[in-house]
Amino acid sequence: QVQLVESGGGSVQAGESLRLSCTASRSFSTMGWYRQAPGKERELVAAIIGGGITRYGDFVKDRFTISRNKAYDTVYLQMNMLEPDDTAVYYCNARVNSDVIYWGRGTQVTVSS
């Protein structure tokens, strides 16, 4: 059974940084991060495909960077200049295809002003 384990969430002040990590029990070509704030739909934060193709949500605005290890089983999300609106549960995601998607349990990020 595939497992995704996130770490690195926490509570910070606006303008500070956090680095999230997600380790999978096997390698994946496509991994990413989504987030869900209370009362809102889950949205894409960042995704990485293969060796380095990346996609970001429009709200990221060059504040976040996704990266991965060479084994393709760990993905990182460096988040800088955090804002209160970034407060959410952040979920790691690993995709085989549109029908086979795995999710982590999530890690809470709280940003206070």
C-alpha positions as CSV (number, residue, x, y, z in Angstrom):
1,Q,0.0,0.0,0.0
2,V,1.3,3.4,-0.9
3,Q,1.9,5.8,1.9
4,L,2.7,9.5,1.8
5,V,4.0,11.1,4.9
6,E,4.2,14.9,5.2
7,S,6.2,16.9,7.7
8,G,7.2,20.5,8.3
9,G,4.0,22.3,9.0
10,G,3.6,24.6,11.9
11,S,2.6,28.1,13.1
12,V,4.5,31.1,11.9
13,Q,4.2,34.9,11.6
14,A,3.4,36.6,8.4
15,G,6.6,37.1,6.3
16,E,8.3,34.0,7.7
17,S,9.1,30.7,6.0
18,L,8.4,27.0,6.2
19,R,9.6,24.0,4.4
20,L,7.3,21.1,3.9
21,S,8.5,17.6,3.1
22,C,6.7,14.5,1.8
23,T,8.1,11.1,1.5
24,A,6.4,8.3,-0.4
25,S,6.8,4.6,0.0
26,R,7.7,4.3,-3.7
27,S,8.8,6.6,-6.5
28,F,6.5,8.7,-8.6
29,S,7.1,10.8,-11.6
30,T,4.4,13.3,-10.6
31,M,4.1,14.6,-7.1
32,G,2.8,17.8,-5.7
33,W,1.1,19.8,-2.9
34,Y,-2.5,20.9,-2.5
35,R,-4.1,22.8,0.2
36,Q,-7.5,23.2,1.7
37,A,-8.6,26.1,4.0
38,P,-11.7,25.9,6.1
39,G,-14.8,26.3,4.0
40,K,-12.8,26.3,0.7
41,E,-12.1,23.7,-2.0
42,R,-8.8,21.9,-2.2
43,E,-6.5,23.8,-4.6
44,L,-3.2,23.1,-6.3
45,V,-0.2,24.7,-4.7
46,A,2.6,23.2,-6.7
47,A,3.4,20.1,-8.7
48,I,6.6,18.7,-10.2
49,I,6.8,16.3,-13.1
50,G,9.8,14.2,-13.9
51,G,13.1,15.9,-13.6
52,G,11.9,19.4,-13.1
53,I,8.7,20.5,-14.9
54,T,6.8,22.6,-12.3
55,R,3.4,24.1,-12.0
56,Y,2.2,26.6,-9.4
57,G,-1.1,27.9,-8.3
58,D,-1.7,31.6,-9.3
59,F,-1.6,32.7,-5.7
60,V,2.0,31.5,-5.2
61,K,3.5,34.5,-7.0
62,D,7.1,33.3,-6.8
63,R,6.9,32.8,-3.1
64,F,7.0,29.0,-3.1
65,T,9.4,26.5,-4.7
66,I,8.8,22.8,-5.2
67,S,11.7,20.4,-5.6
68,R,12.4,16.7,-5.3
69,N,15.1,14.2,-4.6
70,K,16.8,12.1,-7.2
71,A,15.0,8.9,-6.0
72,Y,11.7,10.6,-7.0
73,D,10.2,9.6,-3.6
74,T,10.4,12.8,-1.7
75,V,9.1,16.2,-2.6
76,Y,9.7,19.5,-0.8
77,L,7.8,22.8,-0.7
78,Q,9.8,25.8,0.3
79,M,7.4,28.5,1.3
80,N,8.6,32.1,1.8
81,M,6.9,35.3,2.6
82,L,3.9,33.5,4.1
83,E,0.7,35.3,4.4
84,P,-2.4,34.7,6.7
85,D,-4.3,33.6,3.6
86,D,-1.8,30.7,3.3
87,T,-3.3,29.2,6.4
88,A,-4.6,25.7,5.4
89,V,-4.0,22.0,5.6
90,Y,-1.4,21.1,3.1
91,Y,-1.7,17.7,1.4
92,C,1.0,15.8,-0.5
93,N,-0.2,14.2,-3.7
94,A,1.3,11.5,-5.9
95,R,-0.2,10.8,-9.3
96,V,0.2,7.7,-11.5
97,N,-2.6,8.9,-13.9
98,S,-5.9,10.6,-13.7
99,D,-7.5,7.5,-12.1
100,V,-4.7,6.6,-9.7
101,I,-3.9,9.4,-7.2
102,Y,-2.6,9.0,-3.7
103,W,-2.9,11.5,-0.8
104,G,-1.1,12.1,2.4
105,R,-3.0,12.9,5.6
106,G,-2.0,16.6,5.5
107,T,0.0,19.0,7.6
108,Q,-1.4,22.1,9.2
109,V,0.2,25.5,8.3
110,T,-1.0,28.5,10.3
111,V,0.2,32.0,9.5
112,S,-0.7,34.8,11.9
113,S,-0.6,38.5,11.2
